Amino acid sequence: ATNGDFFATSPTSQVGIPTSGQITNERVYISPNNRASFVLDDNRHPFIDRVKFSGTVKVAGKSITINRVNDPRYSTVLYTRNFGPSTYPATEGKLVLIAPSGDQPFAWKPNGTEHGVIEEIIDANGTVTIPDDKAYLWLHDGQESQAEGLAVGNEVTIEFKTWLASEPDRDITITQQIGGSNHIIMLNDEFREDWPERHPRTCIGFNADSTRLYFVVIDGRSTTSVGVTLIEAWGIFQGIGASNAVNLDGGGSSCMIVNDEVLNKPSDGSMRAVGNGCLLISNAPPSDAINQIAFEPRCYNISVAARTRFNIWGYNEYGLLKTRALEGCTFDCDPQVGEFTADGEFHSASVNASGFLYAYYDDRLVARQPVSILTATMLMRDDSVTIDRFHPYDVAVEAISGYATDMVNNSNFTWRSSDEAVCTVDANGIVTAVADGRAYVVAENGEFKDSVLVLVQNPTARITTVENGPMDPTTWSLTQSGGKNRTLTNLDNGFRITFTGSTSRAPYISLDKDVTMWGLPDTLRVRFVPGELPVESITVTTSLTDNKIVNTTKPVTMEEGKQQYVVDFPMDEWVDTTRLANYPLKLLTVMFSTGKPTKNQEYTFDVPGMELVYKHMPADEQPQLVGDVNGDGEISIADVTALVDLVIRQDNNARSDVNVDGETSVADVTALIGLLMAL
């Protein structure tokens, strides 16, 4: 399924009405209005054309033109039950209720005649429920006089006519119609109408003999895909074999779903509610058994010396795709093109070649895929990466051949580090941290030479301040709404804020500084003691390596008697933490949305922890934190439980001796509880 037409976004009662009309299963839902559309006839033959409509109500010797069906933006509107449960809220005009005159319900065919009888004539005032199998004719905006002379019991004839604008004389039974931006992209291979700005696009096309439909969604407005103009969309349709295509709605609406899975990346970040859509529905019996397999669709021009893996798509006996990653396949290939490892990774040959790849499944199914091994353009994927001694880096060299990008086998290069006191690199391009600093790792092979900047930043503790050192309040900006006479001073791994309350409609406290977070932390942790000022949420603003600004808000639930609150912001909510090129990250702002302070009251708002957590730092390497009995890098109620267990077992160690009297006893439990209460 894909999204469909542009649609009304206001007023509320009209939201979702398709701009170009809609015919579904030979029933007029919204009448077409001469806009570019995709059409199917009763033989499922596709057309792309502008679609015209006319409607007429004949009653009491009058012939009344219907401007639109189920679109209240016109002066003479026919409302059917397909509009919804009730009419558009009206303030003037006449409403004529029409019921079928026989036993058959109204069919509302795009080319058809309906016979009915007037049941009611009322003044239009507000909304009116549309009864099942009946219709209202709304006459307004100067057309009210058409209702004069009409009476309950009058027989009515309603005629619809729908046709293709370029072939008005074609005898066609339209069963499906949907439109979009009113742009025909191509007809009979020729480009027709452009939209010169690049946007996400949704389009429908079909091939020259009308035997194959193409549903196409093109992502846009992102760093990975900027979208296309319509002349660029024409090129895409040419490439996949289409001869005819029309543009539907795009932008944030563009979306494709197959078997409940969203395949594209909508530019709004999630699916948008839309007015209508295009659905392909299989009428084959349900079957999950895999009966056909094929290599995934991708470019099979592959670089020399590449290493890659292929997904195998599995289909049932009716040709329906059941999986895009069929498990249990084995692989082989013609020897001149390369070889497969035992775990299914393909290593291409070191010279140009052509041949076939083979996939096998269940000892009965075989997929055969032509492949060409070509000399390709190579470059390192990453400009810079951040590593530490717990995170070695496997340098990624990519080869671009045609539309394909594959990783190159690193054993094909010679490697060196510009400073082995900072990092080393082995023959397979694995970089290992030695000491904090920066160095370039260089790969060479013949004419190819490229490098990646490696920043080595080792954690100094499991938990550090966000600045990896003392917090200097003079370098931070404190802004606030709802307070005056503010002060900012040091407190543990953060700050103490004092202020005098003042009035504010939207009170907040914001701590601002451009801080590059050290190394590869797993989590940004904010600990705060709000005192008498309730906190509703915390918003953290960060800057990613691509300069994208991200605002993350987490709600805070206040609990009676609770002093300290801890809110964690995991890094993997912002970036793929397995990609070392995504570091370092920057912290820009920590903002507390608060309740309204009392005017002239003195407040103390403590933020004892603005911290980075390095979970990969082994506990036995941590600088000892008094009270951290379980060695997780923080003091919490879990340490009390651990300490009670040590007291029972009479296990003396440095971590359990909280009061530093040389032994582990109940006195240490009392001391630890005192530390917790002070936080």
LUMBA-550111 format. One record per residue (C-alpha): z, y, x; residue in three letters. Coordinates in steps of 0.001 Angstrom, whole numbers, plus 500000, padded with zeros to 6 digits. Example, Ala and Ser with C-alpha at 12.3 -4.5 7.8 and 13.67 -1.06 7.14 Angstrom:
BEGIN
507800495500512300ALA
507140498940513670SER
END
This chain:
BEGIN
500000500000500000ALA
499449503608501032THR
500316506952499514ASN
497664508465497292GLY
496827511902495948ASP
498233515369496518PHE
500679516104493702PHE
502548518914491990ALA
505872519845493611THR
507046522344490980SER
508234523019488349PRO
510622520073488052THR
509028518696484881SER
505617518533486604GLN
506666517109489963VAL
504509514126490900GLY
501449514882488755ILE
498412513862490855PRO
496087516756491626THR
492810514846491222SER
493648512689488224GLY
494355508970488031GLN
492721506028486319ILE
494508502688486579THR
493238499409485114ASN
490645501256483026GLU
493260503579481497ARG
493341507353481923VAL
496781508385483187TYR
495729511867484343ILE
492184512998483593SER
489921513525486654PRO
488843517088487403ASN
485769517025489640ASN
487601516287492904ARG
486629513863495654ALA
487850510394494712SER
487772506703495470PHE
486540504682492483VAL
486235501015491534LEU
484102499805488647ASP
484605496713486484ASP
482800494595489103ASN
485197495885491785ARG
482304497777493354HIS
483583500850495282PRO
482267504407495037PHE
483182507688496690ILE
482240510740494690ASP
483634513643492740ARG
484648512462489281VAL
484151514555486147LYS
485787514214482754PHE
485347515581479245SER
487465514962476199GLY
487037515939472591THR
489195515722469478VAL
487181515690466238LYS
489208516398463117VAL
488702518194459797ALA
485211519258460737GLY
486375520721464048LYS
485583519707467594SER
488443520610469927ILE
487878520370473675THR
490617518638475662ILE
491119520521478917ASN
493250517813480549ARG
495021514592479698VAL
498709514598480729ASN
498496517767482785ASP
500347520663481115PRO
498822523330483339ARG
495981523860480838TYR
495650525369477343SER
494624522247475421THR
496441519146476617VAL
496606515613475267LEU
499935513962476042TYR
499987510167476007THR
502974507948476730ARG
501632507644480297ASN
502884511184480932PHE
506445509991480491GLY
509028509842477745PRO
508594513458476626SER
506268516436476747THR
506431519401479091TYR
508971521999477905PRO
506977524478475850ALA
507808527921474467THR
504725528513472314GLU
501818526800470582GLY
501401523863468225LYS
501984520139468761LEU
499889517694466729VAL
501189514106466657LEU
498387511519466452ILE
498942507813465716ALA
496391504971465845PRO
494682504532462489SER
494418500758462743GLY
496338497819464151ASP
495065498352467694GLN
497022500653470045PRO
495278503452471874PHE
493469502158474991ALA
492630505546476549TRP
489619504195478390LYS
487794506697480609PRO
484665506126478558ASN
485832505285475083GLY
486529506398471547THR
489902506263469805GLU
490545506566466076HIS
493767508000464738GLY
495532509931462055VAL
497687513073462135ILE
501349512254461481GLU
502981515592462209GLU
502222519234463083ILE
505100521231464574ILE
505761524394466521ASP
506024523724470246ALA
509562524582471306ASN
511185522740474210GLY
510463519100474956THR
509490516489472390VAL
509770512722472743THR
506367511026472876ILE
506551507938470645PRO
505158504663471952ASP
501438504184471210ASP
501089507743469941LYS
499910511037471426ALA
500566514756471110TYR
497817517349471206LEU
499305520585472533TRP
497390523702471514LEU
498623526887473165HIS
497649529847475343ASP
495307531246472689GLY
494248527884471247GLN
496921527737468515GLU
494340528784465909SER
492658525399466360GLN
495569523915464394ALA
494698525998461326GLU
493332523843458553GLY
494729520637460034LEU
497032518569457855ALA
499109515412458020VAL
496864512478457104GLY
493691513926458626ASN
491613511284460371GLU
491027511975464074VAL
488407510797466560THR
489172511191470260ILE
486317510770472725GLU
486636510450476527PHE
483707510584478909LYS
484036510119482672THR
481216510079485231TRP
480288510421488898LEU
479256513973489732ALA
476339512914491943SER
475077510301489444GLU
475743511675485954PRO
473393509200484309ASP
474877506069485922ARG
476348503742483312ASP
479692502978484933ILE
482944501493483738THR
485597503075485935ILE
488669500875486271THR
490442502630489170GLN
490256506242490428GLN
492372508157492897ILE
491756511396494798GLY
493251513524497527GLY
492391516718499341SER
488941517039497735ASN
487230516162501044HIS
484593513444501319ILE
484656512353504963ILE
481445510329505086MET
478706508979502829LEU
476130506434504007ASN
477354506875507623ASP
476828510660507590GLU
479693513113508105PHE
480257515392505120ARG
483301517699504941GLU
485751518732507656ASP
489359519860507654TRP
489538521343511165PRO
493341521197511648GLU
494971518035512971ARG
497434516418510589HIS
498622512929509667PRO
495964511416507411ARG
495625508755504727THR
492059507733503870CYS
490107504998502103ILE
486682503778503113GLY
484285500867502739PHE
481370499375504638ASN
477646499665503971ALA
477322496632501695ASP
480567497432499835SER
482198494110500730THR
485056495423502858ARG
487635498115502092LEU
489524500046504756TYR
492936501564504103PHE
493594503885507057VAL
496754505826507931VAL
496791507999511066ILE
500116509328512345ASP
500502512942513443GLY
502838515830514247ARG
504548513850517012SER
504443513474520777THR
502739510090520424THR
500104511105517857SER
498981514638517029VAL
496957513613513987GLY
493227514146513458VAL
490732516526511951THR
488410514979509371LEU
485495514868511803ILE
487781512893514123GLU
488691510636511189ALA
484953510104510688TRP
484749508801514256GLY
487577506357513553ILE
485842505067510431PHE
482602504656512384GLN
484509502644514976GLY
485932500176512444ILE
482624499681510642GLY
482893501897507574ALA
479994503835506080SER
481846505744503345ASN
485294507356503319ALA
487414509897501438VAL
490545511785502459ASN
493715511366500402LEU
497045513183500820ASP
498326513430504395GLY
501079515155506353GLY
504563513890505601GLY
503196511799502731SER
501076509556504970SER
502559506082504887CYS
501402502460504935MET
503530499538503761ILE
502571495871504053VAL
504866493191502639ASN
507778495676502390ASP
507344496796506024GLU
506487500390506934VAL
503771500089509591LEU
503316503713510623ASN
505746506442511646LYS
505910509033508829PRO
506040512524510303SER
509133513463508255ASP
511025510632509936GLY
511221508566506750SER
509172507749503682MET
508571510562501205ARG
508537510183497436ALA
504907510632496321VAL
502992511013493076GLY
500926507838493221ASN
499563505309495681GLY
496945502702496445CYS
497996499078496256LEU
496255495874497301LEU
497838492981495414ILE
497052489351496160SER
496606487004493221ASN
496791483916495442ALA
499616481423494803PRO
502723481949496956PRO
502593480041500232SER
504428480548503513ASP
502729477706505366ALA
500768478894508412ILE
497198477684508178ASN
495289480201510341GLN
496190482042513540ILE
494628484908515483ALA
495428487077518479PHE
496867490437517465GLU
494292493235517031PRO
494202495299520227ARG
491727496183522949CYS
490968493102525043TYR
489566495050527970ASN
492460494371530341ILE
493050495757533809SER
492848493620536908VAL
496285492517538175ALA
497890493279534794ALA
500767491458533178ARG
501153491466529411THR
502102489404526396ARG
500209488815523188PHE
501521488474519667ASN
499894485876517485ILE
499378486647513825TRP
499856483825511341GLY
498102483563507966TYR
498477481177505056ASN
495620479151503577GLU
494562482116501433TYR
494208484450504387GLY
497386486423503682LEU
499216487655506758LEU
502671486078506928LYS
503852487127510400THR
502767489388513252ARG
504845487500515799ALA
504367483792515255LEU
506899481813517259GLU
506240478453518877GLY
502759479199520260CYS
501491478025523643THR
498748479728525640PHE
495896479009528024ASP
492853480853529330CYS
489656480341531277ASP
490693480204534955PRO
488455483084536048GLN
490310485616533855VAL
493846484799535025GLY
496722482558534054GLU
499690482276531693PHE
503216481700532927THR
505330478985531352ALA
507042481594529120ASP
503762483017527819GLY
503156486088529994GLU
499517486648530905PHE
498668487597534498HIS
495106488826534741SER
492812488076537663ALA
492638490419540641SER
488864490835540263VAL
486567491683537364ASN
485839488723535097ALA
485232487713531499SER
486138484660529452GLY
488471483517526714PHE
492167483393525872LEU
493504480504523779TYR
496591480180521574ALA
497803476894520080TYR
500212476295517221TYR
501646473154515671ASP
499192470906517545ASP
496526471730514953ARG
495652475433515018LEU
493720477235517754VAL
492872480925518207ALA
490113481898520655ARG
489888485488521889GLN
487196486972524188PRO
488638489036527045VAL
487229491196529841SER
489114491889533073ILE
488112495306534425LEU
489009497733537155THR
491161500329535409ALA
492905503621536013THR
496468503054537236MET
499453505391537204LEU
503217505193537110MET
504555505391533594ARG
507581507537534435ASP
507740510819536344ASP
511467510470536973SER
514323508113536141VAL
518097508115536449THR
519840505008537760ILE
523260503883538984ASP
524534500820540789ARG
524879498953537494PHE
521311499699536362HIS
518470498734538735PRO
515021500012537785TYR
511863497926537500ASP
509137500457538306VAL
506479500527535605ALA
502867500931536771VAL
500418501116533892GLU
496704500411533832ALA
494540502080531198ILE
491332500253530303SER
489486501503527259GLY
492003501752524413TYR
494491499364526051ALA
497441500110528304THR
499037497217530180ASP
501629496845532893MET
500405496023536403VAL
502025493230538394ASN
504179495063540939ASN
503597492440543647SER
500130493958544089ASN
501575497074545737PHE
503401497972548903THR
506630499828548202TRP
508869502267550049ARG
511742504639549366SER
511733508134550802SER
515499507839551440ASP
517048504388551677GLU
520503505951551920ALA
519991506870548226VAL
518042503879546877CYS
516063500877548084THR
513020499141546600VAL
511970495521547073ASP
508536493900547194ALA
508479493551543394ASN
509178497221542714GLY
512864496768541792ILE
514819499898542724VAL
518540499595543507THR
520988502495543763ALA
522886502991547018VAL
524541506411546804ALA
524307509572544717ASP
521250511632545511GLY
517516511778544886ARG
514594509998546469ALA
510983509189545741TYR
509817505589545349VAL
506175505222546377VAL
503673502461545469ALA
500350502003547310GLU
497352499712547010ASN
494071500756548605GLY
493094504123547138GLU
495940504032544641PHE
499133505921545489LYS
501772507217543105ASP
505488507929543110SER
508491508281540803VAL
511508510522541381LEU
514734508502541310VAL
518042510262540592LEU
521063508166541565VAL
524183509198539670GLN
527021506680539834ASN
529938506996537396PRO
533242507985538985THR
535343506476536182ALA
534970504667532905ARG
535780507910531077ILE
535131511361532552THR
534921514885531229THR
531523515842529858VAL
531033517835533077GLU
532069514918535314ASN
534784517161536746GLY
537231519879535768PRO
536368521822532610MET
536174525554533281ASP
536698527500530033PRO
535204530647531546THR
531785528937531666THR
531835527929527981TRP
530993530106525002SER
533411529948522059LEU
532054531197518752THR
533709531026515370GLN
533502532012511749SER
536923532230510115GLY
538966533405513060GLY
539722536308515391LYS
541692536916518590ASN
540344533653519992ARG
541470532165523314THR
540081529158525196LEU
542171527429527869THR
542180524075529663ASN
543754520995528066LEU
543384517506529607ASP
539649516637529459ASN
538847519548527176GLY
540260522745525784PHE
542950524376523686ARG
541731526955521178ILE
544043529506519574THR
543071532084516976PHE
544214534127514016THR
542750533104510693GLY
540315535333508822SER
538126534978505741THR
534824533101505890SER
532530531382503418ARG
531438528749505936ALA
534073528484508664PRO
533328526735511933TYR
534338526538515605ILE
531566526086518163SER
531781525296521884LEU
528497525998523661ASP
527219525298527165LYS
524075523794528664ASP
525625520714530336VAL
523536518009532000THR
525470514822531300MET
526017512817534480TRP
524222509531534957GLY
523919506872532260LEU
526802507264529811PRO
526903505043526749ASP
528808507435524519THR
529775511079524123LEU
533349511103522810ARG
535090514047521158VAL
538893513904520713ARG
540581516657518762PHE
543960517554517288VAL
543219519980514420PRO
546810520975513686GLY
546912522804510373GLU
543145523335510170LEU
541253520550508337PRO
537917519444509786VAL
535030518340507558GLU
532465517279510177SER
531408517543513811ILE
527859518432514821THR
526680517761518375VAL
523477519351519631THR
521705517646522524THR
518480518174524427SER
516368515159525380LEU
514168514791528464THR
511121515811526415ASP
512997519036525475ASN
513404517875521893LYS
516573519297520341ILE
518626516846518261VAL
521476517766515908ASN
523791514895514953THR
526488515389512333THR
529334512970511696LYS
531778513442508786PRO
535516513515509415VAL
538021512080506948THR
541404513752507286MET
544443511463507026GLU
547979512591506260GLU
550222512339509285GLY
547387511639511714LYS
547402513915514755GLN
544466512996516978GLN
540971512138515785TYR
538296510441517888VAL
534589510729517034VAL
531997508848519117ASP
528324509783519498PHE
526510506755521011PRO
523558507662523215MET
521380504992521586ASP
521386507099518405GLU
519340509661520329TRP
517179507675522768VAL
516168504182523790ASP
518911503670526367THR
516994500841528034THR
514396503396529172ARG
515949504988532245LEU
513362507770532052ALA
515232509021528964ASN
518071510255531171TYR
519687512631531957PRO
520556514118528576LEU
521924517596527975LYS
524805518640525769LEU
524314522070524235LEU
526867522470521441THR
529897520821519854VAL
530569522429516469MET
533454521709514087PHE
532861522538510422SER
536348523317509122THR
538251524166506001GLY
538963527808505263LYS
541749529232507464PRO
544526531264505917THR
544087534936506681LYS
546361536210509498ASN
547886532768510128GLN
548117531688513775GLU
546324528413514611TYR
546186526045517575THR
543144523744517609PHE
543157521273520492ASP
540123519446521851VAL
541788517384524622PRO
538726515242525148GLY
535036516144525482MET
534205513020527411GLU
531536510631528600LEU
532172506890528339VAL
530536504512530837TYR
531158501097529279LYS
529353499270532090HIS
531924500492534628MET
534098497410535378PRO
537705497875534328ALA
539033496802537733ASP
537171499706539354GLU
538762502394537198GLN
541174504920538625PRO
544434503906536956GLN
545259505865533795LEU
548958505823532972VAL
549365504080529611GLY
545940502360529701ASP
547538498908529579VAL
544439496985528454ASN
542202498752530979GLY
539577500009528497ASP
539676503546529914GLY
541648505172527089GLU
545162505237525627ILE
545388503924522052SER
547500501767519734ILE
545726498758521251ALA
547628499470524481ASP
550950499226522620VAL
549980495761521373THR
548945494727524878ALA
552176496098526364LEU
554405494299523844VAL
552680491055524826ASP
553357491753528529LEU
557020492547527825VAL
557425489261525944ILE
555813487380528829ARG
557782489422531377GLN
554536490121533198ASP
555079493009535624ASN
552004494941536833ASN
551057498500537627ALA
549389499111534240ARG
552393497923532216SER
554944499966534158ASP
554392503074532057VAL
557651504822533001ASN
557201503889536671VAL
560666502320537083ASP
559383499222538843GLY
559609496815535911GLU
558052496034532543THR
560491496436529656SER
561037497836526175VAL
561554501216527840ALA
557862501171528788ASP
556912500641525132VAL
559019503693524200THR
557330505713526979ALA
553859504646525816LEU
554559505610522206ILE
555666508984523538GLY
552317509368525346LEU
550411508498522177LEU
552329511030520110MET
551602513703522687ALA
547830513166522424LEU
END
